[in-house]
Structure formats: structure tokens, C-alpha cells
Amino acid sequence: MDINIDVTNITIETDRLLLRPWKEADLNDFYEYASVDGVGEMAGWKHHDSIEISKKILKSFISQKNVFAIVYKENNKAIGSIGIHKSWANDDEAFKNLKAKEIGYVLAKEYWGKGLMPETVNAVINLCFDKFKLDALTICHFNTNRQSKRVIEKCGFKFVKHSKYYAEQLQLTFADMQYILINE
Ligand SMILES: CC(C)(COP(=O)(O)OP(=O)(O)OC[C@H]1O[C@@H](n2cnc3c(N)ncnc32)[C@H](O)[C@@H]1OP(=O)(O)O)[C@@H](O)C(=O)NCCC(=O)NCCS
């Protein structure tokens, strides 16, 4: 079962990060990491060739109200994003009665390997289970994306099934793996 999530008035603080709604003033930070070749591609989208593309996507983050900017407290920079989207579980016979959403994320390349995404995902899990009362969260990664696989494992998600994902911007189909975390 899909439900509407609105993060407009929500800010979460973790040890090193602030998760807050995106603002138009984040445009340069967003373009800086989204324009790097090979980052978005790991999540199925093409790196941004121009700041105009970043501007358009940023506007959609703001209007959809379901994507947080990940801000590094030390320098107050937006260094990534995490969104709460419709889940594959909403259309799966075994899970369709659960209130479930899907998490998707990306982090600027220079910040990889510091455990920042597990810190982010754990904060979003707590928000979704405690405030939004979700029954479950789901997440996917392309088979080749070992970095995201590690984040997912470290955050306690359980593997459910293999699937396929057509990435329209890349015009490629990826084998992917789908996971779930049930709110016990
Ligand atoms: C996936 C991603 C969010 C991981 O975030 P992160 O904060 O670096 O996560 P972690 O620090 O926990 O590192 C995860 C794994 O990445 C690997 N890793 C760490 N630093 C790395 C680096 N500089 N380069 C490549 N891999 C690295 C390690 O195997 C690590 O696992 P370990 O903890 O068992 O050693 C980040 O790599 C990213 O933004 N990738 C591009 C977008 C993407 O893949 N989105 C997810 C789509 S499903």
C-alpha cells in the first residue's frame, strides 16, 4: 500500500549530517556532484551535462516533497540526496498490504567510504517507522553496485528477489536486487 509522504517541514540531525528539504539555493552544490560522470549512472540516471538539468531536477525534488538534501555539517554543503518513493512492494502480492515506501540515494564521490550513507539511511528508517508509521521500507541496487549493496546490508535490509530495471536515461536494462526491512 502506497501512502503520501511530505518532508517539507522536517529536518533530521545525525552526528555528521543534516537531512532537510532541498532549496533552490542548493543548485550549485547539487550540480557539483550530479555532473560527475559515473555517480548517477550507478543509480540509473545520466550525470548532468548542464546546470539547467540540475535546476529542473531540483525543482522537481522541491515540488514532490519527498526528497531530502544530505548536508555535511562541517561545511554546510549539500553533498547528496535521499528520496522516499513508491515501492515495488506496493505491487507485490506478498507485501501489497504493508504500508511501504522505497528509499533511493546518492552521495558526492569525494565523500564515499566514510559511512555517511548508512548514517543517512538509519536516520530515514527511524523517521519512516516512528513518525510516518510505515510497516516496511524497500531498497534496490544494480547487481554490479557493490557499494550500495554494502550500505543495504549494513542497515539490516533482507534480500527478497532478483528483478530487472530499465533505466530510461541510459537506455539500458540492469539486473537488480530488491530488499525489504520490516518494522518490527
Ligand atoms: C552507494 C553510496 C551511496 C555509498 O555511500 P557511502 O557513504 O560511501 O557508503 P559506505 O561508506 O558505507 O561504503 C560502502 C562500501 O563502499 C565501498 N567503498 C568505500 N569507499 C569507496 C570508494 N572511495 N570507492 C569505491 N568504493 C568504496 C566499500 O566497499 C564500502 O563497504 P565496507 O563498509 O564494507 O567497506 C555511494 O557509493 C554512492 O553515492 N554511489 C553512487 C550512487 C549510487 O550508487 N546510489 C545507490 C543506487 S542503488
PDBQT file of the ligand as one rigid body, heavy atoms in Angstrom, charges set to zero:
ROOT
HETATM    1  C1  LIG A 201      26.285   3.781  -2.667  1.00  0.00    +0.000 C 
HETATM    2  C2  LIG A 201      26.810   5.005  -1.917  1.00  0.00    +0.000 C 
HETATM    3  C3  LIG A 201      25.633   5.875  -1.535  1.00  0.00    +0.000 C 
HETATM    4  C4  LIG A 201      27.537   4.506  -0.653  1.00  0.00    +0.000 C 
HETATM    5  O1  LIG A 201      27.693   5.554   0.273  1.00  0.00    +0.000 OA
HETATM    6  P1  LIG A 201      28.905   5.613   1.324  1.00  0.00    +0.000 P 
HETATM    7  O2  LIG A 201      28.571   6.649   2.325  1.00  0.00    +0.000 OA
HETATM    8  O3  LIG A 201      30.190   5.719   0.610  1.00  0.00    +0.000 OA
HETATM    9  O4  LIG A 201      28.803   4.153   1.995  1.00  0.00    +0.000 OA
HETATM   10  P2  LIG A 201      29.890   3.467   2.942  1.00  0.00    +0.000 P 
HETATM   11  O5  LIG A 201      30.867   4.455   3.431  1.00  0.00    +0.000 OA
HETATM   12  O6  LIG A 201      29.129   2.650   3.916  1.00  0.00    +0.000 OA
HETATM   13  O7  LIG A 201      30.673   2.494   1.938  1.00  0.00    +0.000 OA
HETATM   14  C5  LIG A 201      30.002   1.389   1.343  1.00  0.00    +0.000 C 
HETATM   15  C6  LIG A 201      31.002   0.487   0.629  1.00  0.00    +0.000 C 
HETATM   16  O8  LIG A 201      31.581   1.195  -0.471  1.00  0.00    +0.000 OA
HETATM   17  C7  LIG A 201      32.935   0.746  -0.666  1.00  0.00    +0.000 C 
HETATM   18  N1  LIG A 201      33.764   1.958  -0.755  1.00  0.00    +0.000 N 
HETATM   19  C8  LIG A 201      34.144   2.758   0.248  1.00  0.00    +0.000 A 
HETATM   20  N2  LIG A 201      34.832   3.808  -0.240  1.00  0.00    +0.000 NA
HETATM   21  C9  LIG A 201      34.883   3.672  -1.557  1.00  0.00    +0.000 A 
HETATM   22  C10 LIG A 201      35.441   4.435  -2.606  1.00  0.00    +0.000 A 
HETATM   23  N3  LIG A 201      36.075   5.583  -2.368  1.00  0.00    +0.000 N 
HETATM   24  N4  LIG A 201      35.290   3.988  -3.866  1.00  0.00    +0.000 NA
HETATM   25  C11 LIG A 201      34.646   2.860  -4.116  1.00  0.00    +0.000 A 
HETATM   26  N5  LIG A 201      34.070   2.100  -3.157  1.00  0.00    +0.000 NA
HETATM   27  C12 LIG A 201      34.181   2.490  -1.890  1.00  0.00    +0.000 A 
HETATM   28  C13 LIG A 201      33.289  -0.157   0.486  1.00  0.00    +0.000 C 
HETATM   29  O9  LIG A 201      33.209  -1.480  -0.004  1.00  0.00    +0.000 OA
HETATM   30  C14 LIG A 201      32.185   0.081   1.490  1.00  0.00    +0.000 C 
HETATM   31  O10 LIG A 201      31.829  -1.107   2.153  1.00  0.00    +0.000 OA
HETATM   32  P3  LIG A 201      32.510  -1.502   3.576  1.00  0.00    +0.000 P 
HETATM   33  O11 LIG A 201      31.902  -0.600   4.610  1.00  0.00    +0.000 OA
HETATM   34  O12 LIG A 201      32.120  -2.909   3.750  1.00  0.00    +0.000 OA
HETATM   35  O13 LIG A 201      33.984  -1.259   3.447  1.00  0.00    +0.000 OA
HETATM   36  C15 LIG A 201      27.803   5.825  -2.777  1.00  0.00    +0.000 C 
HETATM   37  O14 LIG A 201      28.809   4.971  -3.227  1.00  0.00    +0.000 OA
HETATM   38  C16 LIG A 201      27.136   6.478  -3.981  1.00  0.00    +0.000 C 
HETATM   39  O15 LIG A 201      26.577   7.551  -3.895  1.00  0.00    +0.000 OA
HETATM   40  N6  LIG A 201      27.210   5.814  -5.155  1.00  0.00    +0.000 N 
HETATM   41  C17 LIG A 201      26.637   6.376  -6.407  1.00  0.00    +0.000 C 
HETATM   42  C18 LIG A 201      25.118   6.384  -6.422  1.00  0.00    +0.000 C 
HETATM   43  C19 LIG A 201      24.522   5.055  -6.025  1.00  0.00    +0.000 C 
HETATM   44  O16 LIG A 201      25.096   4.000  -6.230  1.00  0.00    +0.000 OA
HETATM   45  N7  LIG A 201      23.323   5.108  -5.442  1.00  0.00    +0.000 N 
HETATM   46  C20 LIG A 201      22.632   3.913  -4.993  1.00  0.00    +0.000 C 
HETATM   47  C21 LIG A 201      21.864   3.322  -6.070  1.00  0.00    +0.000 C 
HETATM   48  S1  LIG A 201      21.143   1.785  -5.524  1.00  0.00    +0.000 SA
ENDROOT
TORSDOF 0
